[in-house]
Amino acid sequence: MENPDLRNSVGMGPDQKGVRIRRIEPTAPESNVLKPSDVILSFDGVNIANDGTVPFRHGERIGFSYLVSQKYTGDKALVKVLRNSEILEYNIKLATHKRLIPAHIKGKPPSYYIIAGFVFSAVSVPYLRSEYGKDYEFDAPVKLLDKLLHAMAESVDEQLVVVSQVLVADVNIGYEDIVNTQVLAFNGKPVKNLKRLADMVESCEDEYLQFDLDYQQIQCS
């Protein structure tokens, strides 16, 4: 919080220091108490500077995330924040980061669903590695990498579902080039996870199955 206008906009006094919260994961426990644009003044009693650093060794400073890294899942931390010129304190229970694209699948076999020659899969880091090799961070589609790095799950069961591949069949003519493209909706209904997609397809009584994909693509079968 080094910019004077930004400081004034959130009601910071001249002697107050801290960092602004840009966004909060919807699945995180602290989403019930913290809000975007809150200014974190201190973490467990350690004041945070405007550049986001805290005291470290003698004469040295380090990013305040160091304080978080000293905690374990389930630990609590006292967080002091500034909101609308009012100082508030919250005792927050820390939890693991819920990623939209998980780093591992806990030894389980990958999930997939096949209908009308379309192969649907839930994206994970092991999946990306199997598709693009060890350099998946460079070779995977840009939109998937953006989701990997920046996207937040809106619920604990949300998954990023893609059309992994399209099997060769007369009914799929014209769809052969669709590979690892996100499925946004099925027959106008948002796709939350792979199981939800399978349930919607299996219970569908419409004449056609329509899958709305990223890049404004549509699959009908």
Residue, then its C-alpha position, 0 to 999 in steps of 0.5 A: m500500500e505505497n500509492p497515496d491515492l490507493r491508501n486514501s481510498v481505503g481510509m488508511g492513516p498516515d502511520q498505518k502500513g499493510v497490504r491490500i487483499r485483492r481477492i479471496e478464494p471462495t472455498a477458503p474459511e477466511s472468505n466468511v470474514l475477510k473481504p477484497s480491499d481489506v488491508i492486512l496490518s499485521f499477522d500474528g502480531v507482526n506488523i506488515a510494511n507497505d511493500g509486503t515485508v516483515p522483519f527477518r534476521h537482523g537488518e533484513r526483511i522478507g515477504f510476509s508470506y514467510l509468516v504463513s509458511q511457518k504455519y500448518t494446516g489447521d493452525k490459527a492466526l490472528v489477523k488485524v485488518l483495516r476496513n472502511s477506516e475501522i480496525l478489525e481482528y480475526n482469529i482465522k483457521l488456516a486451511t490447504h489451498k483448494r486449486l481448480i486444477p489439483a496438483h495430484i489425484k491422490g493415487k486414484p486413476p484418472s476419471y473420464y466419461i465417453i458419450a457419442g465418441f467424445v472423451f471428457s476428462a477432469v484436468s489435473v497436473p498429472y493429466l497435463r503431464s501425461e498429455y504434454g510431458k514434463d514441460y507441460e507448463f510451456d506446452a499446454p494450451v495457454k487457457l489451461l495454464d492460465k486456469l492452473l496459475h490463477a483460477m479459483a474453485e467456486s466450490v469444493d467439488e468444482q472441476l475443470v472439464v475438457v473434451s480430451q479427444v474426439l474418437v473417429a466416427d461418422v457422427n463426429i465429422g468436423y470435430e476431429d481437431i477439438v483437443n483439451t478444450q474446456v466444456l462450459a455448459f451442456n444444453g445451456k446448463p453450466v458444467k460444474n464437474l465431470k460427474r455433474l456432466a455425466d448425470m446431465v447427459e444420462s438424464c437428458e431427454d432432448e433430441y440433441l446433446q449440445f456442449d458449449l466449449d471454450y473459444q465459442q465452439i459448439q458440439c452437437s450430437 
